[in-house]
Amino acid sequence: MFDAIRSDMRTVMERDPAARSALEVLCCYPGVHALAFHRLGNRLWRRGWLGLARFVSHIGRFVTGIEIHPAAKMGRGVFIDHGMGIVIGETAEIGNDVSLLQGVTLGGTSTRREKRHPTLCDRVTVGAGAKIIGAITIGEGSRVGAGSVVVRDVPPNAVVVGVPGRVTYKDGQRVTGIDMNMTDLPDPVSRAIEQLLERIRSLEADLDSLRKAVDREGLSSAGDAP
Ligand SMILES: CC(C)(COP(=O)(O)OP(=O)(O)OC[C@H]1O[C@@H](n2cnc3c(N)ncnc32)[C@H](O)[C@@H]1OP(=O)(O)O)[C@@H](O)C(=O)NCCC(=O)NCCS
């Protein structure tokens, strides 16, 4: 456990340019404190001390503002920056070298006792305020933009942004339109645009038949003229 805490501190030194000394990291980084509470709580959870594990996790939340369920699986080299408001659910799985910024939620959608929280593969970065919801997987090396709401799997080495989250870059290449691989997302704006386009199509068809009727009428009136 102490090895893991030492490695958490090393991670902060490596990834945060604002970190100046190990002492500063030990005393002033709530992410490091939250991970220390979690590593203790998780150990108790795995040994069957469920109530005590929840209590340790609760103290961790009280002290840091970061809520991590003791059953959540956490890899090595996880970096929680700022931290306040982070929520990590019971069945969440976090790989190695993952970065989580302030206000991230790894939340569930189901009320059943099953895998219902996300899995973040190695080297994923999740921007401030992003919400990742459901038993989905964020592929290795992917980055989730600040403020995004992700509800579908994300492939490896992708950038996903927006509400709902869409893949905008994959392997460094810009992704557009149908290739965003998430066209079935419940996006109210694109649904409204689709409905408007459908309405325009139907109005154009009506206009066309009206125009033809007027033309026919015009021709027959011209034929009736003396
Ligand atoms: C998504 C992110 C990882 C992409 O970083 P990047 O690869 O450097 O890409 P860029 O910033 O150049 O942005 C790429 C495109 O995505 C857009 N974009 C970036 N972040 C976005 C976001 N959060 N929401 C919506 N669009 C976003 C940019 O406008 C840009 O669009 P364009 O290609 O049409 O010009 C990054 O912008 C981000 O959100 N990082 C989190 C930072 C954070 O939370 N900081 C707070 C610290 S407490």
The ligand as an SDF file (V2000), in Angstrom:
LIG
                    3D

 48 50  0  0  0  0  0  0  0  0999 V2000
  -10.5100   17.6740  -25.3030 C   0  0  0  0  0  0  0  0  0  0  0  0
   -9.0360   18.0240  -25.0560 C   0  0  0  0  0  0  0  0  0  0  0  0
   -8.3810   16.8980  -24.2800 C   0  0  0  0  0  0  0  0  0  0  0  0
   -8.4210   18.1700  -26.4300 C   0  0  0  0  0  0  0  0  0  0  0  0
   -7.1520   18.7200  -26.3410 O   0  0  0  0  0  0  0  0  0  0  0  0
   -6.2470   18.9510  -27.6650 P   0  0  0  0  0  0  0  0  0  0  0  0
   -5.9500   17.6620  -28.3210 O   0  0  0  0  0  0  0  0  0  0  0  0
   -5.1120   19.8190  -27.2720 O   0  0  0  0  0  0  0  0  0  0  0  0
   -7.2080   19.6240  -28.6860 O   0  0  0  0  0  0  0  0  0  0  0  0
   -7.5890   21.1460  -28.8790 P   0  0  0  0  0  0  0  0  0  0  0  0
   -7.6450   21.8780  -27.5640 O   0  0  0  0  0  0  0  0  0  0  0  0
   -6.6910   21.6950  -29.9470 O   0  0  0  0  0  0  0  0  0  0  0  0
   -9.0680   21.0270  -29.4520 O   0  0  0  0  0  0  0  0  0  0  0  0
   -9.4060   20.2020  -30.5670 C   0  0  0  0  0  0  0  0  0  0  0  0
  -10.8070   20.5500  -30.9890 C   0  0  0  0  0  0  0  0  0  0  0  0
  -11.7510   20.1820  -29.9680 O   0  0  0  0  0  0  0  0  0  0  0  0
  -12.4610   21.3450  -29.4900 C   0  0  0  0  0  0  0  0  0  0  0  0
  -12.5540   21.1970  -28.0470 N   0  0  0  0  0  0  0  0  0  0  0  0
  -11.5230   21.0890  -27.1850 C   0  0  0  0  0  0  0  0  0  0  0  0
  -11.9870   20.8890  -25.9370 N   0  0  0  0  0  0  0  0  0  0  0  0
  -13.3240   20.8590  -26.0190 C   0  0  0  0  0  0  0  0  0  0  0  0
  -14.3540   20.6890  -25.0640 C   0  0  0  0  0  0  0  0  0  0  0  0
  -14.0700   20.4750  -23.7810 N   0  0  0  0  0  0  0  0  0  0  0  0
  -15.6540   20.6980  -25.4840 N   0  0  0  0  0  0  0  0  0  0  0  0
  -15.9440   20.9080  -26.7890 C   0  0  0  0  0  0  0  0  0  0  0  0
  -14.9930   21.0870  -27.7590 N   0  0  0  0  0  0  0  0  0  0  0  0
  -13.7080   21.0620  -27.3660 C   0  0  0  0  0  0  0  0  0  0  0  0
  -11.5980   22.5330  -29.8930 C   0  0  0  0  0  0  0  0  0  0  0  0
  -12.3660   23.6990  -30.0530 O   0  0  0  0  0  0  0  0  0  0  0  0
  -11.0120   22.0410  -31.1960 C   0  0  0  0  0  0  0  0  0  0  0  0
  -11.9710   22.1700  -32.2310 O   0  0  0  0  0  0  0  0  0  0  0  0
  -11.4910   22.3880  -33.7600 P   0  0  0  0  0  0  0  0  0  0  0  0
  -10.6050   21.2030  -34.1070 O   0  0  0  0  0  0  0  0  0  0  0  0
  -12.7790   22.4140  -34.5040 O   0  0  0  0  0  0  0  0  0  0  0  0
  -10.7580   23.6770  -33.7440 O   0  0  0  0  0  0  0  0  0  0  0  0
   -8.8790   19.3290  -24.2320 C   0  0  0  0  0  0  0  0  0  0  0  0
   -9.3650   20.4300  -24.9560 O   0  0  0  0  0  0  0  0  0  0  0  0
   -9.5980   19.3050  -22.8810 C   0  0  0  0  0  0  0  0  0  0  0  0
  -10.8020   19.5330  -22.7570 O   0  0  0  0  0  0  0  0  0  0  0  0
   -8.7510   19.0390  -21.8150 N   0  0  0  0  0  0  0  0  0  0  0  0
   -9.1930   19.0790  -20.4530 C   0  0  0  0  0  0  0  0  0  0  0  0
   -8.5420   20.2780  -19.7870 C   0  0  0  0  0  0  0  0  0  0  0  0
   -9.1410   20.5920  -18.4270 C   0  0  0  0  0  0  0  0  0  0  0  0
  -10.1490   20.0180  -18.0060 O   0  0  0  0  0  0  0  0  0  0  0  0
   -8.5000   21.5130  -17.7070 N   0  0  0  0  0  0  0  0  0  0  0  0
   -8.9400   21.8920  -16.4050 C   0  0  0  0  0  0  0  0  0  0  0  0
   -7.8850   21.6110  -15.4010 C   0  0  0  0  0  0  0  0  0  0  0  0
   -8.5490   21.7740  -13.7870 S   0  0  0  0  0  0  0  0  0  0  0  0
  1  2  1  0
  2  3  1  0
  2  4  1  0
  2 36  1  0
  4  5  1  0
  5  6  1  0
  6  7  2  0
  6  8  1  0
  6  9  1  0
  9 10  1  0
 10 11  2  0
 10 12  1  0
 10 13  1  0
 13 14  1  0
 14 15  1  0
 15 16  1  0
 15 30  1  0
 16 17  1  0
 17 18  1  0
 17 28  1  0
 18 19  1  0
 18 27  1  0
 19 20  2  0
 20 21  1  0
 21 22  1  0
 21 27  2  0
 22 23  1  0
 22 24  2  0
 24 25  1  0
 25 26  2  0
 26 27  1  0
 28 29  1  0
 28 30  1  0
 30 31  1  0
 31 32  1  0
 32 33  2  0
 32 34  1  0
 32 35  1  0
 36 37  1  0
 36 38  1  0
 38 39  2  0
 38 40  1  0
 40 41  1  0
 41 42  1  0
 42 43  1  0
 43 44  2  0
 43 45  1  0
 45 46  1  0
 46 47  1  0
 47 48  1  0
M  END
$$$$
